[in-house]
């Protein structure tokens, strides 16, 4: 049973993870691989709205996606986009990345190899991964404008889509922890964490929402 306070704290962390960017025309959309096909759908919608002329899907597999997407996350996204009517020449697939840093680095390398001039990127992720994706891209792909996007879902709707409230809160907590520790490891730029968000994070940790934390940080 998740307490009222924990739900309140989780909503606060959820909101912090989203960058609240306004979608705009970009050189390319990059869809970050995951278990969630809404990432691919959001990238397709941007293409169909004329915001991007090209989509890169990036991602291999993780333990949570191997059974669902045996050919890999990026390939599954590509097939989804083709089924939604995107022409094959508007899609590039990067099938090897296994983390966000590799998603960015390998996509950048793929586009450079294809001779695509990139000045701005519509970076498409799960809703609670926006800030992490942004901070990583700003570190590893300097010189381009990063606009974050994801499926327009409110927190309760996302919880319902996953079907496991505790897992969602654990993921929110884990993503926030990484925002705080990864800059020191050179993986992303620093992001200021407001005091109320930090307090919510600490309460959620003490309440036991720790399954997605890096082990050294569990307390």
SULCOR-V611771 format. One record per backbone hydrogen bond with DSSP energy under -0.5 kcal/mol. NH is the residue of the N-H (numbers start at 0). CO is the residue of the C=O. If there is no record, write none. Layout:
BEGIN
NH&CO, NH&CO
END
This chain:
BEGIN
2&0, 6&2, 7&3, 8&4, 9&5, 10&6, 11&7, 12&8, 13&9, 14&10, 15&11, 16&12, 17&13, 17&14, 22&20, 25&50, 26&119, 27&119, 28&53, 29&121, 30&28, 30&55, 31&29, 31&123, 32&57, 36&34, 38&35, 40&36, 41&37, 42&38, 43&39, 44&40, 45&41, 46&42, 47&43, 48&44, 49&46, 50&45, 51&45, 54&89, 55&28, 56&91, 57&30, 58&93, 59&96, 64&61, 65&61, 68&64, 71&68, 72&59, 73&58, 75&71, 76&72, 77&73, 78&74, 79&75, 80&76, 81&77, 82&78, 83&79, 84&81, 85&80, 89&86, 90&87, 91&54, 93&56, 94&92, 102&98, 103&99, 104&100, 105&101, 106&102, 107&103, 108&104, 109&105, 110&106, 111&107, 112&108, 113&109, 114&111, 115&110, 116&114, 117&115, 118&116, 120&144, 121&27, 122&120, 122&146, 123&29, 123&121, 124&148, 128&125, 129&126, 130&16, 132&128, 133&129, 134&130, 135&131, 136&132, 137&133, 138&134, 139&135, 140&136, 143&140, 144&118, 146&120, 146&144, 147&145, 148&122, 152&150, 157&153, 158&154, 159&155, 160&156, 161&157, 162&158, 163&158, 167&163, 168&164, 169&165, 170&166, 171&167, 172&168, 173&169, 174&170, 175&171, 176&172, 177&173, 178&174, 179&175, 179&176, 180&176, 181&177, 184&180, 184&181, 185&182, 186&181, 188&134, 193&191, 197&193, 198&194, 199&195, 200&196, 201&197, 202&198, 203&199, 204&200, 205&201, 206&202, 207&204, 208&203, 209&207, 212&209, 216&213, 217&214
END
